[in-house]
């Protein structure tokens, strides 16, 4: 294929070239006069599976011929010559081994890190070890580092790094990276002894990793070997190349790796030959090359810039879209992608920003376009991945209503049998759990519910739930292989259902097959995990599923592509969109390194953070040199103004500083091309039909539909939020109780009322141990009614603090009264109305003068006199009911006092006299007769068919969310809007 030469053979393709197409074109031009069987002797080594597929597709599109060998760099182990190398350790198994070691170290030295960090530390250690093996750095080099200016952190880090030394010892099972380096070194030795006569080519790699660079150097020196570099900048002059070759601080330059490779081969970079003569956009390529010069030599822009020629030519086909926010950016990109499809072009969005990629995918859905996303989605977000994470979350934990229903309602559960009855029973179960379910339902709770609710045929279904979801609580720490087996069995049993013969849809489709493969791998490697806690097991499952991407290329449109920067390096499209060109995305910030700082990495010869920035710069250089490119960014994200990508900023600054060659006008035209798509996005948003906002409601139901039975507590709602009465009493709606049971104010009030009711019934006021008995009663009630330990202790502590005060205040009160009714129910037909009130008084006492005293317990703040008179007349209404003889077994008597016992902070026992002023306290009179008259006026007003039940009429707290706000469409209107009465029939 090649003429003999004494120097290494390096070729390059310029930025913007379709690498796969030009690679095949170069092969064809060099093999056109060769015999057909000579094609089979060609060995082509590429760096990614996508590159391999693209090259094979190009070869298949050509004439009938014998195909060359196209293999991946990572598949060199298939070479029979190297069959003597041991098989590498599985990456997951190695991480599990390291997790055991780190967990033991953390047990003996808990000050190093939290025990829960064992797997994460093992993962980062494995990554460091792989990098050291790939770069040929042994653990002894770490010990020889100069750490005189380092803190004690390094000594702690060495305690972990010492764990990996065993894997560098002779005879140790190598990691994949270590085996790859051994294989490459073996190939190099063999080729040095017996150089192969057949062509061997390495194409598409930049040589950024040490092992790959060694292989590229060896192939370039072979008699029929060659390396074809992607995105090689033929515009750079000798001075710039020499500067890169001798400046290790220039690793963030896109061409640094090529300079480093040429230096290792002892050849000048300018001697790199063209693989083909293609040069899609030479003017653009020269412009970008100058813009990306190393920072110390950008002063040459003024000197060399005019030589670029007319920048209108260089920027032809190049657009810049600067959107005000990410949403507009994603919609504009989607419109550009759709336009390319309509024109019959292939179009690629290149971005490292996965959020932007998902937003564009969602925007394309409105036209039925599913892009071929190279990254797919994490397996953890797929249906089988979510189910596996949910079932892992059940292990060793008592089921809650939330976790129980999350599993039962999952779309893959009970797919091995008839799912309809399962969904109906789950719905009934959910309603019960919301209304009255315990925080941690047990098997007895579920069976009692089914019996009470009359759920037919539920026995087998409940047995299935108890044997799976509820039984998972009994899982304990143990060997990892046992945990995996139990976890898989639990998940499959849930998918199968109580009578299913198969696992249903659990392991089907692309995601199901990927999940089965990952779980199978974990099962195979589980022996390396040893004993594992449930918390670490859940973290392990999350990490494994999160790391596996899932793609469904079957339904994707092959013309619309979403690439990360790695996939874009060696592929081409008719139209390219570079999305998210902001700092933090282009380039992405280097990840944190818990072990080595920048100086240590440089001293060891490991990868520096600048190297990843240089690779990202190289990706940008290649992509921006396409024939038709749209560069996009959002000027602001959800939090603040964004910063333009450094490379885009350089490009614009260079062009803006060259007015003599039309630079500013070219930038203006670039922005103009972007504004076209921005305008289309805004026009599309403007075409959306705006739904008018709802008015503030005040429905007016007919007289016959208005409520005639209310509770005493409804009166406050009728004053403050009449719409709530309309929704609950007229429409007969009931707010759905939250699924997650929380210790709210209602539960605290219920428990507190029960405690003090029993205390008054069972403890004499002069009992010397009254306070202790009150605390004992509180402890017993809270143990039964409040299952949250922290909340129970908190509430008990508050009651312990208030108990002595209450005992003294109650004794003083009972010196002149005795209990006449506790939690006593009553009904009262309000005079002059058709409304019957019902209610329960907390406590009514009989005074020694023959009158009654009405008391209401308050765990919060008691209402003031003005609030009682205007908004919360509950105790006055109860007093009026008592005087009317409305309470069960309590004869009608005059009520002389009413008030509240405030049990919060501060505690207060506040009684006020009725129908007369108290000269000592100078209180304003509170009169049950006046309260009755107010109540009559209120109820008569709402009996009028023209009276509307206004939403949020006189709320005490405007920002608080109430049960029926969503039904009233609160938020579309505010409290300053007038109510809109609406007659209902």
Order of alpha helices (4+ residues) and beta strands (2+ residues): beta-alpha-alpha-beta-alpha-beta-alpha-alpha-alpha-alpha-alpha-beta-alpha-beta-alpha-alpha-beta-alpha-alpha-alpha-beta-alpha-beta-alpha-beta-beta-alpha-alpha-alpha-alpha-alpha-beta-alpha-alpha-beta-alpha-beta-beta-alpha-beta-alpha-alpha-beta-alpha-alpha-beta-beta-alpha-alpha-alpha-alpha-alpha-beta-beta-beta-alpha-alpha-beta-beta-alpha-beta-beta
